[in-house]
Amino acid sequence: MNSTNRKVCITVGLGLSLLTAVIYRPVANSLPEMRTITYQADQNANFANPERGFYAAFDPLGNEPAPALTVDELKSLREKNITLARRIYLIADFRHKHLSQKFLDKVATDLETARQAGIKLILRFSYNWENGGDDASQERIISHWSQLQPVLQDNYDAIAYVEAGFIGYWGEWNRSSHGLHHKPQARKDILLKALSVVPSERMVAMRYPHHKRSALGNNHHLTPREAWQNTPRARTGFYNDCLLYGEDQGGTFSTTEPRELAKQKKWLSQENLYVVQGGEFCQPTPEVLDCPTVVKELRSRHWSTLNILKSYDPLQEIYKQWKAQGCFQQVSLQLGYRFRALKLAVPKEKLFPGDSLEMKLTITNDGWSSPYNPRDVELVLRHSKTKAEYHFPLQEDPRTWLPGQQQVINLTSKIKLNMPTGEYQVFLNLPDSSPRLRDRPEYSIRLANQDVWEESTGYNSLLTSIIVESKPDLGSNQ
C-alpha cells in the first residue's frame, strides 16, 4: 500500500471513531433531552415522620420517678402518628452521690425500648419535680454528666435531642438552690460539659435563649456557614416550657420592654432556622392560646415539636378549641419539616452501563422548620423484574432544605458497569444516618405526595423509571 492509500485508510478510520463517539457518547457540555414528571400533593394527610411533630410526655409522677417505658405504649404513639416522647428522669436521690448503675441501666433500657418501638426520645434529668426543690452543686452536675456519657454515646440513634436540665426547678435553669442560675460561668461550664457528653450528632436544648448568648459569647444569630457544624453554638437549641405565657413567655425572653422584646424574638426566629425548638404550654389559657396567635408563634419561631399529652386535663381543652377553630390539623402537619416533591426532570434517552444519570428533583418544605439532626439522602434504582437494588449516595443535606423554600436536588449518579440491562424504578430514600436505623423504614422521611410512599422499605417512589441497555458492539474499524 502506497503512502496515499495509507493516509486515506487512516482518515476513514478516524472518521468512523468520531462517528461512533457522536452516536453513542454525548458531546461534552451537551444537555440530554429531558422529560418532566409532576407530583400531586397529599395536602391533608397526617402521617408519622421521624423527629418532628407532637410529642408525648413521660414525666415523673408527683415526686416519684416514672416507671420504665414499654414497647406497647410507645408503639401506640406511632398509631397516633407520634414519633417522639419526652422522658424526664427524676434524680432527687442522687443530689449528693453518684448515679447508680441501676439508674444508668434504666436509661439504656428506655432507649432500647424506644428503638424497638420505632420512635425517639427527648431526654431531660432533674433533681426535683412537683413544687420544685433543691438541685445539686456544679461539681455534682458535671460528675453526673460524665456518668451518663457511655449510655448516651451507645444509644445516640434513639435520641432526638437532650434538654440541658439538671439546674433549678424541673431542670429548667431557674431558682437554683445553689444559685447556679445567677452564675454565668457555672452555666457556661455545665453547658460545655453537656455538649462534650452528648454525642456530636445530637443537639442540647436550653430553656432560656439569653443563657446561650451569655455562655457562648455571641449576640449574633447563626448563619448558614456556621450552621450544622460541630461547634457549641451550632449544637445548642431551645425548649420553651411556657409558650405564650405572659409577654416574656415565662422568662423565655429576658425583657418585656417592647423594642428589646421584638429584638430578642427576631434573634430567636433566625437562630431556630438552624437549631431545634421544642417545648410546651405551662398554663391553659384559651383566650391567649387561640388559633391565630398559636399558629403565628409556632411558624415564626420555627418550632419542630410540641407536647400534646400532659398529665393534667385542662390543656386538652386547648386542643379541643384548636379543632373547633380549625388549626389543630395545620399544627399537626406543619410542626417541623414537611417535604413535598413538585417535579422531576429525567432524561428521555436510554442509558448504557458507565453512563452518567442526571436528574433534577424540585421539592418544597411546607413545614415550619427543617430537620435538626443529620440525615442521609440516596437515589435507589430497582430492577423491575429481578428487584435487585442499586443505591447511590447523594451529596445533599436535608437540614438545608429550609421552611417555605423550594430546593432543586441533583440526583446524579453513574450507571454501574455491572448493572444488568432492563427497566429500573427510581426512588428517593431519606434514611436515618445511624447504621442501626438506616434500614428501618419507620425512621425514613416520607414525602407529602400521593402514591409515592413505599411503607415496606421507607422509599419514596419518584413515579418514573429508566432503561439500561447493553452498549452496542460496533466491531473493529481497523
C-alpha positions, 0 to 999 in steps of 0.5 A: 500500500502506497503512502496515499492509500495509507493516509486515506485508510487512516482518515476513514478510520478516524472518521468512523471513531468520531462517528461512533463517539457522536452516536453513542457518547454525548458531546461534552457540555451537551444537555440530554433531552429531558422529560418532566414528571409532576407530583400531586400533593397529599395536602391533608394527610397526617402521617408519622415522620421521624423527629418532628411533630407532637410529642408525648410526655413521660414525666415523673409522677408527683415526686416519684420517678416514672416507671420504665417505658414499654414497647406497647405504649410507645408503639401506640404513639406511632398509631397516633402518628407520634414519633417522639416522647419526652422522658424526664428522669427524676434524680432527687436521690442522687443530689449528693452521690453518684448515679447508680448503675441501676439508674444508668441501666434504666436509661439504656433500657428506655432507649432500647425500648424506644428503638424497638418501638420505632420512635425517639426520645427527648431526654431531660434529668432533674433533681426535683419535680412537683413544687420544685426543690433543691438541685445539686452543686456544679461539681455534682452536675458535671460528675453526673454528666460524665456518668451518663456519657457511655449510655448516651454515646451507645444509644445516640440513634434513639435520641432526638435531642437532650434538654440541658436540665439538671439546674433549678426547678424541673431542670429548667435553669431557674431558682437554683438552690445553689444559685447556679442560675445567677452564675454565668460561668457555672452555666457556661461550664455545665453547658460545655460539659453537656455538649462534650457528653452528648454525642456530636450528632445530637443537639442540647436544648436550653430553656432560656435563649439569653443563657446561650448568648451569655455562655457562648459569647455571641449576640449574633444569630447563626448563619448558614456557614456556621450552621450544622457544624460541630461547634457549641453554638451550632449544637445548642437549641431551645425548649420553651416550657411556657409558650405564650405565657405572659409577654416574656413567655415565662422568662423565655425572653429576658425583657418585656420592654417592647423594642428589646422584646421584638429584638430578642424574638427576631434573634430567636426566629433566625437562630431556630432556622438552624437549631431545634425548638421544642417545648410546651404550654405551662398554663391553659389559657384559651383566650391567649392560646387561640388559633391565630396567635398559636399558629403565628408563634409556632411558624415564626419561631420555627418550632419542630415539636410540641407536647400534646399529652400532659398529665393534667386535663385542662390543656386538652381543652386547648386542643379541643378549641384548636379543632373547633377553630380549625388549626389543630390539623395545620399544627399537626402537619406543619410542626417541623419539616414537611417535604413535598416533591413538585417535579422531576426532570429525567432524561428521555434517552436510554442509558448504557452501563458507565453512563452518567444519570442526571436528574433534577428533583424540585421539592418544597418544605411546607413545614415550619422548620427543617430537620435538626439532626443529620440525615442521609439522602440516596437515589435507589434504582430497582430492577423491575423484574429481578428487584435487585437494588442499586443505591447511590449516595447523594451529596445533599443535606436535608437540614438545608432544605429550609421552611417555605423554600423550594430546593432543586436536588441533583440526583446524579449518579453513574450507571454501574458497569455491572448493572444488568440491562432492563427497566429500573424504578427510581426512588428517593430514600431519606434514611436515618444516618445511624447504621442501626436505623438506616434500614428501618423504614419507620425512621425514613422521611416520607414525602407529602405526595400521593402514591409515592410512599413505599411503607415496606422499605421507607422509599419514596417512589419518584413515579418514573423509571429508566432503561439500561441497555447493553452498549452496542458492539460496533466491531473493529474499524481497523 
